[in-house]
Amino acid sequence: MSCRPVFPAHLGSSLARAAWRYIPWLCYHGGVLQHRLLTREYLLVLAGLAAPLALTLILVPFRTSLPNTDAALALILVVVAVAAFGSRLAGILAAVSAAVWFDFFLTRPYERFTITRRADVETTILLLIIGIAVTELAVWGRRQQSAASRRAGYLDGINAAAQSVAAGDSPSTLIDQVSGQLTRLLSLQACRFQYGVAGVGQPARMRHDGTVTTANRTWDVDAEGFPGGDTELLVESGGVFQGRFLMTPLPGARPALEQRLLAVAFADQVGAALATSHPVDQG
């Protein structure tokens, strides 16, 4: 089944015909690459390039009567749609594509990359700028949504640990649960709890304010990730030492301060549970 559309007679120039032939080319090659790659990102980038072109071609029969500002607003809606569902790259490509085809098809002289009226120049520039701005806002919004979902997951983890303590589960059960939470939270390769042990092996230490220190200095986890080797997180309750979580991070793990503070909160939950079962002095 062919996806080649009928070429409209009102598009007379060779470049316009080439642009029209670009649509079936995208249809064919897009189908082939979709079969090979099966990636959502590719399809959204493809949409960012093709959708503004398709819309401008639809508007060509009305370009003499349709104000250019209205056409620009319609193209902005396309950019917004691509930016809302796609990546920064897809949104920016949609903005550029919208500005280019708006210039070529909808401003005088038609079907040439030339603009003679100042108002059209301003509209084209604004179309590009607003399209990019909308893309950045969409990316920011997705990041905020992701952060909110992540925080909700953190709260679920704390609630689960608190419920385990309230239900009177054994400390070993809580320790296993918190070890799994720490592994996911801090991107760890391994996490094990050691009773009554601190400083053995001279590992880096995660403090209760979320900072990580080595023997000589405070380590910038945000910039450099965890220091090499293991990092310990002490477990205490009411000033009584109980033990430590000895954590082996995955290469390149860089948990944010928010995540490290949550790890401390998990350790405090374990400390409170152990304090009621068998307190251990640091000795």
Summary of the structure (lengths in Angstrom):
residues: 283
radius of gyration: 29.3
end to end distance: 80.3
largest distance: 91.0
contacts: 852
relative contact order: 0.09
helix: 60%
strand: 11%
